[in-house]
Every structure is written in structure tokens, then in C-alpha cells.
Amino acid sequence: MAEPATEASARTKARLVGIFEILEGLTATYGQVIVLNKLVVSGNAVATASNILGHESLFRLGFASCFFGVGFHIAWALLFYELFKPVDRNASLFGLLVIVVGCAIQALAAVFYIAPLLVLTGGSSLTSLATEQLQALAFAFVKLNGAAFNAYLVFFGVWCVVSGYLIFKSRFLPRVLGLLLALNGLAWMTYLSPPFGNKLFLLIAVISAIAEIPLPWFFIFGFNAQRWMKQASLTKR
């Protein structure tokens, strides 16, 4: 009776991995890409400040979306670690530590995300600064958010490489997924040098789509719990 329960538990964890991956991807993309692309005008602090103040509710929603994304990613990473401990405990633990640091940076990026609105609506607490200075300071925080999120992407890339190795070494998911995810991770790691990463954005986006879009499906519907149990039982011996 113990084996079916363990198999069911592994299958449930795998499905949650897929679900949390989808939720993290949707929330982070909405906040950091969709909302900011709508409101931030490159190189124009005045127009950006005007857009933020004119769409305050949307900006706050983007911030909340980014913050929820951090929680979803931590849950995704913890469940992934639990599933892949039988494959390679040391690599799984290393990956978990890497992404925990990455999630901390992601949370810091979310703080920088909301800072421009706090500056622009600071009221009497910032009366010593002229309007142009407030707009410039707000725009500086927008840039800091971008820099922090790029740093997070580098840690995410390292995690993807480690996760790709674990999937490739496992016996319960297709090995090609591991190769694609590792390649995806190498692509994200180019954001260690943002100008280089930005020039390759289209290529990175294509690699990311090929690697990351099918992954939740395999965790939710294609996870082989019986093979996972066999690999886990071999590890215990």
C-alpha cells in the first residue's frame, strides 16, 4: 500500500511543478514585460513619469504580479528539488540554492519596480526636490529594476542548466527536454552582460519558447511516476 501512495505523491508534485511554472511565467512576464513596455518610454523620464501617474492602477497591478511571481518561483523550485533528489542530490541542492538567491534578487527587483511610484507620489516628504529631479529619480529606479531583473535572469539561467542536467540524467522525463532547458539556461546567462543579451533577445526568446513552453505539459501530463519510483528506490539502496 505504501508504493501507490508514493507514486501518487510524486505525480502530484510533478503536476504542481508544471502549474507553478506556468503561474510564475505569466505573472513575471505580465509585470516586467507587458506593463513596463506599455508605460516606460526609453530615455524619456518625463514621459515615463507621466505614464506611471496616468496608469497608477496598472502599475500597481504590475508590481503585485511581479511579487506573486517570486512566490510561485520559490514553490516551483522547492517541488523540483524534491522530485530530482533521487537523480542527483548534490546537483539538486546546488540548483535550489542558486534559484533561492535568484528569487531574492527577483524580489529586490520588485521593490525597485514600485519605487518610481512612491517617489512620484511622495507628497510633502519630497518637497525639497523639483519636479524634474523627481522624474529623474523615478526613472533611475526603473533602470535599477531592469538591472536587478537581468541579474535574476543570470541566476535563472544557471538553474536551468542544472535542471536540464537533472532532467537529462533522469529516467522519468524525455532527455531532449533536458538538453533544450540547458541550452535555454545558457541563453539567459548572456544577461550577465545586458547589451550582449539584448542584441540576442529574439534568439533567446525563440530558444526559451522551445524549451520552456512544453515543459509544464510534460510535468502535468507526461510525468512517469513509476519510473520515478524505480529511480528513487535505486537511490535508497
Secondary structure, DSSP 8 states (H G I E B T S, - for coil): -HHHHHHHHHHHHHHHHHHHHHHHHHHHHIIIIIIHHHH--TT-HHHHHHHHHHTHHHHHHHHHHHHHHHHHHHHHHHHHHHHHTTT-HHHHHHHHHHHHHHHHHHHHHHHHHHHHHHHHT-GGGGTTS-HHHHHHHHHHHHHHHHHHHHHHHHHHHHHHHHHHHHHHH-SSS-HHHHHHHHHHHHHHGGGGSHHHHHHTHHHHHHHHHHHHSHHHHHHHHS--HHHHHHHHHHHH-
